[in-house]
Amino acid sequence: MSETCMGITLRRRGRIFPELSAADPRFDLGLEILEKDHQDLDQVLDRFSTVANRIIQLIQIDEAAARDEAQQLHDSSQAIQALVARHLSDEEELAVPIIIRHKLRG
């Protein structure tokens, strides 16, 4: 897991997630899905970075090949967008009802 994703995960566990887990034990099951999203996002971001760096290098030596690989970069950016949107939606669907039901404050 990247340092960024790991930092987000650790901060969440250290602050609000224990309170949510204590309020509703079902939260822990959902948390596993959210943690898996962080791992998936790390892979997608790594792939995006690899392709972007390759395209930058190809522009110097073979501009046509760089253009051909641009579709991979576009596909990676769409995968990032879809994953982040799904993750945020899942996070809201999981956490917000618990916060409201138990009147928790962050």
N, C-alpha and C positions, 0 to 999 in steps of 0.2 A: 504494500500500500504506500502511496506517495506520502511525503512528509505533510503536504497540505491536507489530504484526506485524513491522515492519522491525527493531525492536530485538531481538526473539526470533530472527529469521533471522540477523542479524549476530552475535549472541552465540554461536549454535550453530556458525556457520561459523568463528568465531574460536577456539573451544575444542575441541569433540570431533569435529566433522565432518571436519576435515582428517585426523585420525587414522583415522577410519573409511574415508575415501576412499583413503588410502594402504594400508590393510589389505586392501581389496577394491574394485577399480575398478567393480564393478557397483553399488556404493553410489551413485555419482554419478547413474546413471540414475534410481534411486529418489528421490534428493534432488530431482530436477526435479519429480516428482509432489508431494512434500511442499511445495516452494516454491509450486507452483500452488495447493495447498490454502490457503496463507496469503493469496494473492490472492483466492481465492473467499471465505474467511472475512471478509476485509476488506469485501467487497461485501455479504455477508449481514448483518454487524454494522451497516453503514451503513444498509441497508434497515430493519433492526430499529429503529435510532435514529430514523430519519425517521418511521416509522409511529408509534412511541411518542410522539414529540414532537407529531405531528399529533393523536393521540388526546387528549393532555393539553390541547391548545388547543381541540379540539372540545368537551371536557367543559364548558368555560366558555360556549360559545355554542349547542351542539346535542348534548345528552347522548345522544339516540337515535342520532344519526349516529356518535358516539363508540363506542357499543355495537356498531353495525354493523361498524365498522372493527376492532374488537377481534379478530375472527377472523384478520385479516391479521397482527396482532401474535403471535397464537398460532402461526400457520403459520411466521412468521419464527423464533420461538423453537424450534420443532421442527427447522427447517432448521439452525439453529446447533448444536443438540444432535447431530443426525445427522452433520454435517460434522466436528465436534470428535471425536466417537466414532470415525468412520472414520479421521481423521487420526492419532489416537493409536494406533489399531490398526495402521495402515500403518507408522507410525514404529517401533513395537515389532517388527513382523515384519521390517522392513528392518535395524534397528540391532542388536537383541539377538543374533541369530545371529552377526553379525560380531564383536561384543564377546566373546561366549563362545568362538567358534572361535579368535580371535586373542589371547584372554586380555587384552583391553584394560581399562584402568581409567580412569574419568572424572576 
